[in-house]
Amino acid sequence: MTDEPDTPDTYTPDMATDWYSPEVATFGDRVSAAREASGMTQAVLARRLGVRLVTLRSWENDVAEPRANRLSMLAGLLNVSIMWLINGEGEGLSGGEGPAVLPQGADDLLSEMRSLRVELSQSAKHVGMLEKRLRALLKETNDV
């Protein structure tokens, strides 16, 4: 008999009650949820942080992450801990906003969405590396 340990891509019943855990939510999910809970729009939060709206949106969409000084300001403005923003642990939102029991099939959808999010992130990094190599190659060709 072999028991497989839970991995980030494996749904467990506890995830239904911990909406902001690392296995369920991303950094961007937690930023967005905390911002909404504080009653701020993206534009208001961006202005208070001194960043462009597109920058805040990239954080909420998990395209980029803030530097340490902005992360500290972000946590303070949202009244959550830095650790909660990063990994879902510590002082943050309770997560009791959703249903206690997910409807049938929801766990499969959540698992597939998490897998796709990981794949998209990896693909975006790969595209970035390819673009960098192409730019270097083109520059090398133009310099000759």
N, CA, C and O atoms as a MOPAC input file, in Angstrom:
PM7 MOZYME 1SCF
protein

 N      0.84400 1    -1.17900 1     0.00000 1
 C      0.00000 1     0.00000 1     0.00000 1
 C      0.88500 1     1.23700 1     0.00000 1
 O      1.74000 1     1.39300 1     0.87200 1
 N      0.68400 1     2.11500 1    -0.97200 1
 C      1.49100 1     3.32700 1    -1.04700 1
 C      0.59800 1     4.54100 1    -0.93100 1
 O     -0.40300 1     4.66600 1    -1.63600 1
 N      0.96600 1     5.41700 1    -0.04700 1
 C      0.25300 1     6.68100 1     0.11200 1
 C      1.07600 1     7.76000 1    -0.54100 1
 O      2.24200 1     7.94800 1    -0.19300 1
 N      0.48400 1     8.48400 1    -1.49600 1
 C      1.19400 1     9.57900 1    -2.13500 1
 C      1.03300 1    10.83700 1    -1.29800 1
 O     -0.07900 1    11.15900 1    -0.87900 1
 N      2.12600 1    11.55500 1    -1.04500 1
 C      2.00900 1    12.80800 1    -0.29200 1
 C      1.31600 1    13.86100 1    -1.14000 1
 O      1.35800 1    13.82800 1    -2.36900 1
 N      0.67700 1    14.79500 1    -0.44700 1
 C      0.02000 1    15.88900 1    -1.16000 1
 C      1.07400 1    16.76600 1    -1.80200 1
 O      2.09100 1    17.08300 1    -1.18500 1
 N      0.83200 1    17.15600 1    -3.03500 1
 C      1.70300 1    18.08200 1    -3.74000 1
 C      0.87800 1    19.30400 1    -4.07000 1
 O     -0.34600 1    19.26400 1    -3.94800 1
 N      1.50900 1    20.39000 1    -4.48600 1
 C      0.73700 1    21.58600 1    -4.82400 1
 C     -0.31200 1    21.34500 1    -5.90400 1
 O     -1.28200 1    22.09900 1    -5.99100 1
 N     -0.14100 1    20.30400 1    -6.73600 1
 C     -1.10500 1    20.03000 1    -7.79000 1
 C     -2.16400 1    19.02800 1    -7.35700 1
 O     -2.97400 1    18.60000 1    -8.17900 1
 N     -2.17600 1    18.64200 1    -6.07800 1
 C     -3.13500 1    17.67600 1    -5.57400 1
 C     -4.12700 1    18.37100 1    -4.66000 1
 O     -3.72900 1    19.06200 1    -3.72200 1
 N     -5.40100 1    18.19800 1    -4.92200 1
 C     -6.45700 1    18.80900 1    -4.11100 1
 C     -6.66900 1    17.99500 1    -2.83500 1
 O     -6.69000 1    16.76400 1    -2.87800 1
 N     -6.82300 1    18.66900 1    -1.72200 1
 C     -7.19200 1    18.00700 1    -0.46900 1
 C     -8.41900 1    18.71000 1     0.08700 1
 O     -8.63400 1    19.88400 1    -0.21500 1
 N     -9.23800 1    18.02800 1     0.89500 1
 C    -10.43400 1    18.66100 1     1.44800 1
 C    -10.14800 1    19.91700 1     2.25400 1
 O    -10.98900 1    20.81400 1     2.30400 1
 N     -8.97300 1    20.00400 1     2.89100 1
 C     -8.63900 1    21.19000 1     3.68400 1
 C     -8.57300 1    22.44400 1     2.82000 1
 O     -8.76900 1    23.55500 1     3.31300 1
 N     -8.29700 1    22.26500 1     1.53400 1
 C     -8.19200 1    23.41800 1     0.64800 1
 C     -9.51800 1    24.15000 1     0.50700 1
 O     -9.54500 1    25.33700 1     0.18200 1
 N    -10.61900 1    23.44400 1     0.75000 1
 C    -11.93400 1    24.07500 1     0.63300 1
 C    -12.12600 1    25.14300 1     1.70500 1
 O    -12.92200 1    26.06400 1     1.51900 1
 N    -11.41300 1    25.03600 1     2.82100 1
 C    -11.58300 1    26.00000 1     3.89100 1
 C    -10.42200 1    26.99100 1     3.98700 1
 O    -10.54900 1    28.00500 1     4.67300 1
 N     -9.29400 1    26.72800 1     3.32000 1
 C     -8.14500 1    27.61900 1     3.35200 1
 C     -7.92700 1    28.20400 1     1.95800 1
 O     -7.05200 1    27.75700 1     1.21700 1
 N     -8.72300 1    29.19900 1     1.61600 1
 C     -8.73800 1    29.76400 1     0.27300 1
 C     -7.44400 1    30.45600 1    -0.11400 1
 O     -7.19300 1    30.65000 1    -1.30300 1
 N     -6.62200 1    30.83100 1     0.83800 1
 C     -5.43100 1    31.60700 1     0.52100 1
 C     -4.13100 1    30.85300 1     0.77400 1
 O     -3.06600 1    31.46900 1     0.83700 1
 N     -4.19800 1    29.54100 1     0.91900 1
 C     -2.99300 1    28.74300 1     1.13800 1
 C     -2.16300 1    28.71500 1    -0.14900 1
 O     -2.68300 1    29.00600 1    -1.22600 1
 N     -0.87600 1    28.36500 1    -0.04200 1
 C     -0.03000 1    28.31700 1    -1.24000 1
 C     -0.53800 1    27.33100 1    -2.29600 1
 O     -0.31200 1    27.52700 1    -3.49000 1
 N     -1.21900 1    26.28300 1    -1.85900 1
 C     -1.71300 1    25.28200 1    -2.79800 1
 C     -2.93000 1    25.76200 1    -3.57600 1
 O     -3.22500 1    25.24500 1    -4.65300 1
 N     -3.63200 1    26.74300 1    -3.03800 1
 C     -4.87800 1    27.19500 1    -3.65300 1
 C     -4.72800 1    28.55400 1    -4.30600 1
 O     -5.20700 1    28.76200 1    -5.42100 1
 N     -4.06700 1    29.48800 1    -3.62300 1
 C     -3.98500 1    30.86400 1    -4.11400 1
 C     -2.54700 1    31.24400 1    -4.42300 1
 O     -1.60400 1    30.70700 1    -3.84100 1
 N     -2.40100 1    32.16600 1    -5.33500 1
 C     -1.08700 1    32.70400 1    -5.67700 1
 C     -0.88500 1    34.02800 1    -4.94700 1
 O     -1.79900 1    34.54300 1    -4.30400 1
 N      0.30600 1    34.56100 1    -5.05500 1
 C      0.59400 1    35.88500 1    -4.50700 1
 C     -0.42000 1    36.89200 1    -5.04100 1
 O     -0.98700 1    37.67000 1    -4.27500 1
 N     -0.64400 1    36.87800 1    -6.33200 1
 C     -1.57800 1    37.81400 1    -6.95600 1
 C     -3.00200 1    37.65400 1    -6.44700 1
 O     -3.71300 1    38.64000 1    -6.25500 1
 N     -3.42000 1    36.39900 1    -6.22600 1
 C     -4.75600 1    36.15500 1    -5.67400 1
 C     -4.89800 1    36.81100 1    -4.30800 1
 O     -5.91700 1    37.43400 1    -4.01100 1
 N     -3.85800 1    36.66500 1    -3.47400 1
 C     -3.91300 1    37.22800 1    -2.12400 1
 C     -3.88600 1    38.75600 1    -2.15100 1
 O     -4.58900 1    39.39800 1    -1.37000 1
 N     -3.08000 1    39.34800 1    -3.04600 1
 C     -3.04700 1    40.81100 1    -3.16200 1
 C     -4.42400 1    41.31100 1    -3.57400 1
 O     -4.95500 1    42.25000 1    -2.97900 1
 N     -4.99300 1    40.69000 1    -4.57800 1
 C     -6.30100 1    41.10500 1    -5.08300 1
 C     -7.37900 1    40.97200 1    -4.00700 1
 O     -8.18700 1    41.88200 1    -3.81800 1
 N     -7.38900 1    39.84000 1    -3.30300 1
 C     -8.39900 1    39.61600 1    -2.26700 1
 C     -8.26000 1    40.62300 1    -1.12500 1
 O     -9.25700 1    41.15700 1    -0.64000 1
 N     -7.01500 1    40.88000 1    -0.69500 1
 C     -6.79300 1    41.82800 1     0.40300 1
 C     -7.16400 1    43.25000 1    -0.02500 1
 O     -7.71600 1    44.01700 1     0.76400 1
 N     -6.85700 1    43.59600 1    -1.28000 1
 C     -7.22300 1    44.91800 1    -1.78400 1
 C     -8.73400 1    45.07500 1    -1.80500 1
 O     -9.26100 1    46.09800 1    -1.36800 1
 N     -9.43000 1    44.06800 1    -2.30900 1
 C    -10.89100 1    44.12600 1    -2.36300 1
 C    -11.48300 1    44.18400 1    -0.95000 1
 O    -12.44200 1    44.91700 1    -0.70700 1
 N    -10.90800 1    43.40900 1    -0.01800 1
 C    -11.40000 1    43.40300 1     1.36100 1
 C    -11.19900 1    44.76900 1     2.02400 1
 O    -11.97100 1    45.16200 1     2.89800 1
 N    -10.15700 1    45.48400 1     1.60000 1
 C     -9.90800 1    46.80800 1     2.17400 1
 C    -10.76100 1    47.88500 1     1.50700 1
 O    -10.76100 1    49.03600 1     1.94400 1
 N    -11.48200 1    47.51800 1     0.45800 1
 C    -12.36000 1    48.46600 1    -0.22200 1
 C    -11.64800 1    49.38900 1    -1.20100 1
 O    -12.20900 1    50.40700 1    -1.60800 1
 N    -10.42500 1    49.05100 1    -1.58300 1
 C     -9.67700 1    49.89800 1    -2.50800 1
 C     -9.78000 1    49.37800 1    -3.93600 1
 O     -9.86100 1    48.17200 1    -4.16900 1
 N     -9.77600 1    50.29800 1    -4.87700 1
 C     -9.67700 1    49.91900 1    -6.28100 1
 C     -8.20400 1    49.73700 1    -6.61300 1
 O     -7.33300 1    50.12700 1    -5.83600 1
 N     -7.92900 1    49.14500 1    -7.76400 1
 C     -6.54100 1    49.00500 1    -8.19300 1
 C     -5.89000 1    50.37600 1    -8.34400 1
 O     -4.73600 1    50.56900 1    -7.96300 1
 N     -6.63100 1    51.31500 1    -8.89500 1
 C     -6.07700 1    52.65500 1    -9.11600 1
 C     -5.70700 1    53.33300 1    -7.79500 1
 O     -4.65100 1    53.95700 1    -7.69000 1
 N     -6.55900 1    53.21400 1    -6.80800 1
 C     -6.29400 1    53.84200 1    -5.50500 1
 C     -5.07200 1    53.20900 1    -4.85000 1
 O     -4.20100 1    53.91900 1    -4.34900 1
 N     -5.00300 1    51.88100 1    -4.85200 1
 C     -3.86500 1    51.20800 1    -4.22800 1
 C     -2.57100 1    51.54600 1    -4.96600 1
 O     -1.54700 1    51.80000 1    -4.33300 1
 N     -2.61000 1    51.55100 1    -6.27600 1
 C     -1.41300 1    51.89100 1    -7.05000 1
 C     -0.92800 1    53.29500 1    -6.70400 1
 O      0.26900 1    53.51500 1    -6.52200 1
 N     -1.85000 1    54.23500 1    -6.61400 1
 C     -1.49000 1    55.61200 1    -6.27800 1
 C     -0.87800 1    55.67800 1    -4.87900 1
 O      0.12800 1    56.35800 1    -4.67900 1
 N     -1.46800 1    54.98700 1    -3.91800 1
 C     -0.93800 1    55.01100 1    -2.54300 1
 C      0.44400 1    54.36800 1    -2.45500 1
 O      1.26600 1    54.75800 1    -1.62600 1
 N      0.69500 1    53.37700 1    -3.31800 1
 C      2.00200 1    52.72300 1    -3.32700 1
 C      3.04300 1    53.50100 1    -4.12700 1
 O      4.24600 1    53.27800 1    -3.99100 1
 N      2.55600 1    54.42000 1    -4.96700 1
 C      3.46400 1    55.17100 1    -5.82300 1
 C      3.94900 1    54.36600 1    -7.01900 1
 O      5.06700 1    54.56000 1    -7.49700 1
 N      3.09200 1    53.45000 1    -7.50400 1
 C      3.43300 1    52.66300 1    -8.68300 1
 C      2.38400 1    52.88700 1    -9.76400 1
 O      1.28800 1    53.37500 1    -9.49000 1
 N      2.72800 1    52.53000 1   -10.97600 1
 C      1.76600 1    52.65500 1   -12.06400 1
 C      0.69700 1    51.56800 1   -11.93400 1
 O      0.94400 1    50.50500 1   -11.36300 1
 N     -0.46800 1    51.84400 1   -12.45900 1
 C     -1.57900 1    50.89600 1   -12.42400 1
 C     -1.19900 1    49.58700 1   -13.09900 1
 O     -1.55600 1    48.51200 1   -12.61700 1
 N     -0.47800 1    49.67000 1   -14.20900 1
 C     -0.06000 1    48.46800 1   -14.93000 1
 C      0.85400 1    47.59400 1   -14.06100 1
 O      0.84200 1    46.36900 1   -14.17800 1
 N      1.63400 1    48.22100 1   -13.20400 1
 C      2.51900 1    47.47600 1   -12.29600 1
 C      1.70400 1    46.69700 1   -11.27900 1
 O      1.95800 1    45.51300 1   -11.05600 1
 N      0.72300 1    47.35000 1   -10.65700 1
 C     -0.12600 1    46.65800 1    -9.69200 1
 C     -0.87900 1    45.52100 1   -10.37000 1
 O     -0.99600 1    44.43200 1    -9.80900 1
 N     -1.38300 1    45.76400 1   -11.55800 1
 C     -2.10200 1    44.71400 1   -12.28700 1
 C     -1.19100 1    43.52300 1   -12.57500 1
 O     -1.62800 1    42.37400 1   -12.51100 1
 N      0.06200 1    43.79600 1   -12.88800 1
 C      0.99000 1    42.69000 1   -13.15600 1
 C      1.25000 1    41.88100 1   -11.88900 1
 O      1.46900 1    40.67200 1   -11.96400 1
 N      1.22800 1    42.53500 1   -10.72200 1
 C      1.36300 1    41.78800 1    -9.46800 1
 C      0.13200 1    40.91400 1    -9.24200 1
 O      0.25300 1    39.73600 1    -8.90400 1
 N     -1.04300 1    41.49100 1    -9.42900 1
 C     -2.28100 1    40.74100 1    -9.19700 1
 C     -2.46700 1    39.61400 1   -10.21100 1
 O     -3.14200 1    38.62600 1    -9.92300 1
 N     -1.87500 1    39.75700 1   -11.38900 1
 C     -1.98300 1    38.72300 1   -12.41600 1
 C     -0.80900 1    37.75000 1   -12.39400 1
 O     -0.67500 1    36.90600 1   -13.28100 1
 N      0.03900 1    37.87400 1   -11.37700 1
 C      1.20100 1    36.99100 1   -11.20400 1
 C      2.16800 1    37.03000 1   -12.37700 1
 O      2.79900 1    36.02800 1   -12.71300 1
 N      2.27600 1    38.19200 1   -12.99200 1
 C      3.22700 1    38.38300 1   -14.07600 1
 C      4.54600 1    38.90900 1   -13.50100 1
 O      5.61900 1    38.63300 1   -14.03800 1
 N      4.45600 1    39.66100 1   -12.41800 1
 C      5.63600 1    40.22900 1   -11.76700 1
 C      5.38700 1    40.26100 1   -10.26500 1
 O      4.26400 1    40.06200 1    -9.80200 1
 N      6.45600 1    40.51600 1    -9.51300 1
 C      6.35000 1    40.63000 1    -8.05600 1
 C      7.03000 1    41.92000 1    -7.61900 1
 O      7.98600 1    42.37300 1    -8.24800 1
 N      6.53100 1    42.50500 1    -6.54100 1
 C      7.13100 1    43.76800 1    -6.08100 1
 C      8.48100 1    43.55400 1    -5.40500 1
 O      8.78600 1    42.46900 1    -4.90900 1
 N      9.26800 1    44.60300 1    -5.40000 1
 C     10.52000 1    44.57400 1    -4.63800 1
 C     10.17600 1    44.64200 1    -3.15600 1
 O      9.03800 1    44.92600 1    -2.78300 1
 N     11.16600 1    44.38000 1    -2.32500 1
 C     10.95000 1    44.28000 1    -0.88000 1
 C     10.32500 1    45.54300 1    -0.28400 1
 O      9.43400 1    45.44500 1     0.56000 1
 N     10.77800 1    46.72700 1    -0.71100 1
 C     10.23700 1    47.95200 1    -0.12200 1
 C      8.75900 1    48.12600 1    -0.47900 1
 O      7.97100 1    48.55700 1     0.36400 1
 N      8.37800 1    47.80400 1    -1.69400 1
 C      6.97300 1    47.91100 1    -2.09400 1
 C      6.14400 1    46.81100 1    -1.44200 1
 O      4.98000 1    47.02800 1    -1.10400 1
 N      6.73000 1    45.64500 1    -1.26700 1
 C      6.02900 1    44.54400 1    -0.60600 1
 C      5.66900 1    44.93000 1     0.82800 1
 O      4.56600 1    44.65100 1     1.29800 1
 N      6.60700 1    45.57200 1     1.51200 1
 C      6.36400 1    46.02600 1     2.87700 1
 C      5.25400 1    47.07400 1     2.91000 1
 O      4.36800 1    47.01400 1     3.76300 1
 N      5.29900 1    48.02500 1     1.99200 1
 C      4.25500 1    49.05000 1     1.91600 1
 C      2.90600 1    48.41500 1     1.58600 1
 O      1.88000 1    48.78100 1     2.15900 1
 N      2.91900 1    47.46600 1     0.66200 1
 C      1.69900 1    46.79000 1     0.23900 1
 C      1.04600 1    46.08000 1     1.41800 1
 O     -0.16000 1    46.20500 1     1.63000 1
 N      1.82900 1    45.34600 1     2.17600 1
 C      1.30000 1    44.63400 1     3.34100 1
 C      0.71300 1    45.62300 1     4.35300 1
 O     -0.35600 1    45.38200 1     4.91600 1
 N      1.40700 1    46.71800 1     4.57500 1
 C      0.91500 1    47.72300 1     5.51700 1
 C     -0.39500 1    48.34800 1     5.06700 1
 O     -1.32000 1    48.49700 1     5.86500 1
 N     -0.47900 1    48.71300 1     3.80100 1
 C     -1.70300 1    49.33100 1     3.28600 1
 C     -2.89100 1    48.37000 1     3.29200 1
 O     -4.03800 1    48.78100 1     3.46900 1
 N     -2.59400 1    47.08400 1     3.09500 1
 C     -3.67100 1    46.08600 1     3.04300 1
 C     -3.95500 1    45.46100 1     4.40800 1
 O     -4.86700 1    44.64700 1     4.54900 1
 N     -3.16500 1    45.85100 1     5.41200 1
 C     -3.34500 1    45.35900 1     6.77200 1
 C     -3.22100 1    43.83700 1     6.87100 1
 O     -4.00600 1    43.17500 1     7.55100 1
 N     -2.20900 1    43.29900 1     6.17100 1
 C     -1.88700 1    41.87500 1     6.23500 1
 C     -0.37700 1    41.75800 1     6.42200 1
 O      0.34500 1    42.73800 1     6.23900 1
 N      0.10200 1    40.58200 1     6.78200 1
 C      1.54600 1    40.41300 1     6.94800 1
 C      2.21100 1    40.13300 1     5.60400 1
 O      1.58000 1    39.65000 1     4.66400 1
 N      3.48000 1    40.44500 1     5.54300 1
 C      4.25100 1    40.15900 1     4.33500 1
 C      4.23700 1    38.66500 1     4.05500 1
 O      4.08100 1    38.25100 1     2.90600 1
 N      4.39700 1    37.85800 1     5.08800 1
 C      4.41000 1    36.40100 1     4.90000 1
 C      3.08300 1    35.89500 1     4.35500 1
 O      3.05700 1    34.95900 1     3.55500 1
 N      1.98700 1    36.50200 1     4.77800 1
 C      0.69100 1    36.06900 1     4.25400 1
 C      0.60500 1    36.36200 1     2.76300 1
 O      0.10500 1    35.54000 1     1.99500 1
 N      1.09200 1    37.53500 1     2.34900 1
 C      1.08500 1    37.85100 1     0.92100 1
 C      1.93100 1    36.85400 1     0.14000 1
 O      1.53600 1    36.41200 1    -0.93900 1
 N      3.08300 1    36.50300 1     0.67600 1
 C      4.01100 1    35.63700 1    -0.03200 1
 C      3.52700 1    34.18300 1    -0.07200 1
 O      3.50800 1    33.55700 1    -1.13100 1
 N      3.13500 1    33.65300 1     1.09900 1
 C      2.82100 1    32.21800 1     1.13000 1
 C      1.50900 1    31.85000 1     1.81300 1
 O      1.22900 1    30.66500 1     1.99700 1
 N      0.71300 1    32.81800 1     2.18700 1
 C     -0.58700 1    32.51300 1     2.78500 1
 C     -0.54800 1    32.19700 1     4.26000 1
 O     -1.57700 1    31.85200 1     4.84200 1
 N      0.62200 1    32.30700 1     4.88700 1
 C      0.75200 1    32.01300 1     6.31400 1
 C      0.93800 1    33.31400 1     7.08500 1
 O      1.59500 1    34.23600 1     6.60100 1
 N      0.36400 1    33.39000 1     8.27500 1
 C      0.49100 1    34.60200 1     9.07700 1
 C     -0.79900 1    35.40000 1     9.06900 1
 O     -1.86400 1    34.89100 1     8.72000 1
 N     -0.68200 1    36.66600 1     9.46200 1
 C     -1.85300 1    37.53500 1     9.56100 1
 C     -2.34400 1    37.93800 1     8.17900 1
 O     -1.62100 1    38.56300 1     7.40200 1
 N     -3.58500 1    37.57000 1     7.88700 1
 C     -4.16600 1    37.90500 1     6.59600 1
 C     -5.66900 1    37.76600 1     6.64000 1
 O     -6.28200 1    37.87400 1     7.70200 1
 N     -6.25600 1    37.52700 1     5.49700 1
 C     -7.70000 1    37.32800 1     5.42500 1
 C     -8.04700 1    35.93800 1     5.90100 1
 O     -7.25300 1    35.00800 1     5.75900 1
 N     -9.23600 1    35.79300 1     6.46600 1
 C     -9.62800 1    34.49500 1     7.02700 1
 C     -9.96400 1    33.47600 1     5.95700 1
 O     -9.75100 1    32.28000 1     6.15800 1
 N    -10.47700 1    33.91700 1     4.84100 1
 C    -10.79700 1    32.99100 1     3.76600 1
 C    -12.13000 1    32.31200 1     3.92300 1
 O    -12.41000 1    31.35000 1     3.20900 1
 N    -12.96300 1    32.77400 1     4.82900 1
 C    -14.24800 1    32.14800 1     5.03900 1
 C    -15.33200 1    32.64800 1     4.12300 1
 O    -16.51700 1    32.47500 1     4.40700 1
 N    -14.94400 1    33.27100 1     3.01900 1
 C    -15.93600 1    33.87200 1     2.14000 1
 C    -16.61900 1    32.87400 1     1.22200 1
 O    -17.73300 1    33.12500 1     0.76400 1
 N    -15.97400 1    31.74500 1     0.94400 1
 C    -16.50600 1    30.78400 1    -0.01900 1
 C    -17.29900 1    29.69900 1     0.66000 1
 O    -17.41700 1    29.68400 1     1.88500 1
 N    -17.85300 1    28.77400 1    -0.13500 1
 C    -18.60600 1    27.67500 1     0.43900 1
 C    -17.69100 1    26.72800 1     1.19100 1
 O    -16.53200 1    26.55300 1     0.81700 1
 N    -18.20600 1    26.11200 1     2.25400 1
 C    -17.42200 1    25.17100 1     3.04700 1
 C    -17.17800 1    23.89200 1     2.25900 1
 O    -16.13500 1    23.25800 1     2.42500 1
 N    -18.11200 1    23.50300 1     1.41200 1
 C    -17.97600 1    22.30200 1     0.60800 1
 C    -18.08800 1    22.71300 1    -0.85600 1
 O    -19.03700 1    23.38500 1    -1.26100 1
 N    -17.10900 1    22.29700 1    -1.62800 1
 C    -17.12800 1    22.62800 1    -3.04400 1
 C    -18.10800 1    21.72800 1    -3.78200 1
 O    -18.26300 1    20.55900 1    -3.42900 1
 N    -18.76700 1    22.26000 1    -4.79600 1
 C    -19.67400 1    21.42400 1    -5.57600 1
 C    -18.89600 1    20.32500 1    -6.31200 1
 O    -17.69100 1    20.44300 1    -6.53300 1
 N    -19.59300 1    19.27800 1    -6.67800 1
 C    -18.96500 1    18.16200 1    -7.36500 1
 C    -18.28500 1    18.65500 1    -8.64100 1
 O    -18.88500 1    19.39200 1    -9.42300 1
 N    -17.04800 1    18.25200 1    -8.84500 1
 C    -16.30200 1    18.64300 1   -10.02600 1
 C    -15.45200 1    19.88200 1    -9.84500 1
 O    -14.54600 1    20.12800 1   -10.64100 1
 N    -15.72300 1    20.67100 1    -8.81400 1
 C    -14.96500 1    21.90600 1    -8.60800 1
 C    -13.51100 1    21.60900 1    -8.28700 1
 O    -12.62000 1    22.33900 1    -8.72100 1
 N    -13.26100 1    20.55400 1    -7.53600 1
 C    -11.88300 1    20.22900 1    -7.18100 1
 C    -11.06800 1    19.88100 1    -8.42300 1
 O     -9.89100 1    20.23200 1    -8.50600 1
 N    -11.67600 1    19.19900 1    -9.38300 1
 C    -10.97500 1    18.88500 1   -10.63200 1
 C    -10.66400 1    20.15700 1   -11.41600 1
 O     -9.57700 1    20.30300 1   -11.97500 1
 N    -11.62700 1    21.07200 1   -11.44900 1
 C    -11.40600 1    22.33500 1   -12.15200 1
 C    -10.30100 1    23.15700 1   -11.50100 1
 O     -9.45100 1    23.72100 1   -12.19000 1
 N    -10.31700 1    23.22200 1   -10.17000 1
 C     -9.27400 1    23.96300 1    -9.45100 1
 C     -7.89900 1    23.36100 1    -9.71400 1
 O     -6.92700 1    24.08700 1    -9.92300 1
 N     -7.82100 1    22.05100 1    -9.70400 1
 C     -6.55500 1    21.37400 1    -9.95300 1
 C     -6.05600 1    21.65600 1   -11.36500 1
 O     -4.87400 1    21.93600 1   -11.56800 1
 N     -6.96000 1    21.58200 1   -12.34000 1
 C     -6.57200 1    21.86000 1   -13.72200 1
 C     -6.14100 1    23.31600 1   -13.89200 1
 O     -5.18100 1    23.60100 1   -14.60700 1
 N     -6.85000 1    24.23500 1   -13.23600 1
 C     -6.49100 1    25.65800 1   -13.31500 1
 C     -5.10300 1    25.90400 1   -12.72300 1
 O     -4.31500 1    26.66400 1   -13.28600 1
 N     -4.80100 1    25.26300 1   -11.59100 1
 C     -3.48400 1    25.41100 1   -10.98300 1
 C     -2.40300 1    24.88100 1   -11.91300 1
 O     -1.35400 1    25.50400 1   -12.07600 1
 N     -2.66200 1    23.72900 1   -12.52200 1
 C     -1.68500 1    23.15200 1   -13.44500 1
 C     -1.45100 1    24.07400 1   -14.63600 1
 O     -0.31100 1    24.28600 1   -15.04800 1
 N     -2.52100 1    24.61500 1   -15.18200 1
 C     -2.39300 1    25.53400 1   -16.31700 1
 C     -1.63100 1    26.79000 1   -15.92900 1
 O     -0.81900 1    27.29400 1   -16.70500 1
 N     -1.89300 1    27.30200 1   -14.71900 1
 C     -1.19900 1    28.50500 1   -14.26000 1
 C      0.30400 1    28.25100 1   -14.18600 1
 O      1.10000 1    29.10600 1   -14.57400 1
 N      0.69000 1    27.08000 1   -13.69000 1
 C      2.11100 1    26.72500 1   -13.61100 1
 C      2.69500 1    26.61100 1   -15.01400 1
 O      3.77100 1    27.14200 1   -15.28600 1
 N      1.98100 1    25.91400 1   -15.91300 1
 C      2.45100 1    25.76000 1   -17.29100 1
 C      2.59800 1    27.11000 1   -17.98200 1
 O      3.58600 1    27.34500 1   -18.67700 1
 N      1.62200 1    28.00100 1   -17.79600 1
 C      1.68600 1    29.31900 1   -18.42100 1
 C      2.87500 1    30.12000 1   -17.90300 1
 O      3.56100 1    30.79700 1   -18.66800 1
 N      3.10400 1    30.03800 1   -16.62500 1
 C      4.23100 1    30.74900 1   -16.03000 1
 C      5.54600 1    30.22400 1   -16.59900 1
 O      6.43100 1    31.00600 1   -16.94800 1
 N      5.67400 1    28.90200 1   -16.69100 1
 C      6.89100 1    28.30900 1   -17.24100 1
 C      7.04700 1    28.67400 1   -18.71700 1
 O      8.15400 1    28.96300 1   -19.17100 1
 N      5.95500 1    28.66100 1   -19.45700 1
 C      6.00600 1    29.01500 1   -20.87800 1
 C      6.40700 1    30.47500 1   -21.06600 1
 O      7.18500 1    30.79900 1   -21.96300 1
 N      5.87500 1    31.35400 1   -20.21700 1
 C      6.22700 1    32.76900 1   -20.30600 1
 C      7.71900 1    32.96600 1   -20.04900 1
 O      8.36400 1    33.76000 1   -20.73400 1
 N      8.27000 1    32.25500 1   -19.07700 1
 C      9.70200 1    32.35000 1   -18.79800 1
 C     10.50700 1    31.84200 1   -19.98900 1
 O     11.52300 1    32.43300 1   -20.35200 1
 N     10.05500 1    30.75000 1   -20.59400 1
 C     10.73900 1    30.18200 1   -21.74700 1
 C     10.71500 1    31.16200 1   -22.92300 1
 O     11.73300 1    31.35600 1   -23.58700 1
 N      9.56500 1    31.77500 1   -23.18000 1
 C      9.46000 1    32.76200 1   -24.25400 1
 C     10.41300 1    33.92700 1   -23.98500 1
 O     11.06900 1    34.41600 1   -24.90400 1
 N     10.48900 1    34.36600 1   -22.75000 1
 C     11.40400 1    35.44900 1   -22.39200 1
 C     12.85100 1    35.09300 1   -22.68200 1
 O     13.60500 1    35.92000 1   -23.19500 1
 N     13.24500 1    33.86500 1   -22.35700 1
 C     14.61600 1    33.41900 1   -22.63000 1
 C     14.87600 1    33.36100 1   -24.13600 1
 O     15.95000 1    33.74800 1   -24.59700 1
 N     13.89400 1    32.87900 1   -24.90100 1
 C     14.05100 1    32.80900 1   -26.35300 1
 C     14.17400 1    34.20400 1   -26.95800 1
 O     14.99100 1    34.42700 1   -27.85200 1
 N     13.36100 1    35.14400 1   -26.46900 1
 C     13.44000 1    36.51900 1   -26.96400 1
 C     14.81400 1    37.12300 1   -26.67800 1
 O     15.37900 1    37.82700 1   -27.51600 1
 N     15.33700 1    36.84500 1   -25.50300 1
 C     16.64800 1    37.36100 1   -25.12700 1
 C     17.73100 1    36.79700 1   -26.05800 1
 O     18.61400 1    37.52800 1   -26.50800 1
 N     17.65200 1    35.49600 1   -26.34000 1
 C     18.62500 1    34.87400 1   -27.24000 1
 C     18.50900 1    35.44800 1   -28.65200 1
 O     19.51600 1    35.67500 1   -29.32200 1
 N     17.27700 1    35.67900 1   -29.09500 1
 C     17.05800 1    36.24300 1   -30.42800 1
 C     17.62600 1    37.65600 1   -30.52400 1
 O     18.27600 1    38.00300 1   -31.51100 1
 N     17.37800 1    38.47300 1   -29.49100 1
 C     17.92200 1    39.83500 1   -29.48600 1
 C     19.44800 1    39.80800 1   -29.55300 1
 O     20.06100 1    40.58300 1   -30.28800 1
 N     20.05000 1    38.91200 1   -28.78100 1
 C     21.50800 1    38.80500 1   -28.77300 1
 C     22.01500 1    38.37200 1   -30.14500 1
 O     23.01600 1    38.89700 1   -30.63300 1
 N     21.33300 1    37.42600 1   -30.76100 1
 C     21.71800 1    36.95500 1   -32.08700 1
 C     21.59200 1    38.05000 1   -33.12800 1
 O     22.47600 1    38.22000 1   -33.96800 1
 N     20.47900 1    38.80500 1   -33.07400 1
 C     20.27000 1    39.90100 1   -34.02000 1
 C     21.31200 1    41.00500 1   -33.82100 1
 O     21.81900 1    41.57500 1   -34.78700 1
 N     21.61500 1    41.29300 1   -32.58400 1
 C     22.62800 1    42.32600 1   -32.30500 1
 C     23.97900 1    41.88800 1   -32.82100 1
 O     24.72300 1    42.68000 1   -33.39900 1
 N     24.29500 1    40.61200 1   -32.60900 1
 C     25.56600 1    40.05300 1   -33.07600 1
 C     25.65100 1    40.13300 1   -34.60800 1
 O     26.70500 1    40.46200 1   -35.15300 1
 N     24.55800 1    39.83800 1   -35.29000 1
 C     24.49900 1    39.89200 1   -36.75000 1
 C     24.65000 1    41.31600 1   -37.24700 1
 O     25.33400 1    41.55600 1   -38.24200 1
 N     24.01100 1    42.27500 1   -36.56000 1
 C     24.10500 1    43.68800 1   -36.96700 1
 C     25.47700 1    44.28400 1   -36.70000 1
 O     25.89400 1    45.21400 1   -37.39000 1
 N     26.18000 1    43.75900 1   -35.70800 1
 C     27.50700 1    44.26900 1   -35.36900 1
 C     28.56900 1    43.80900 1   -36.35400 1
 O     29.66100 1    44.37600 1   -36.39100 1
 N     28.27100 1    42.79900 1   -37.14700 1
 C     29.26900 1    42.25300 1   -38.08400 1
 C     29.39000 1    43.08800 1   -39.31800 1
 O     30.18200 1    42.76900 1   -40.20400 1

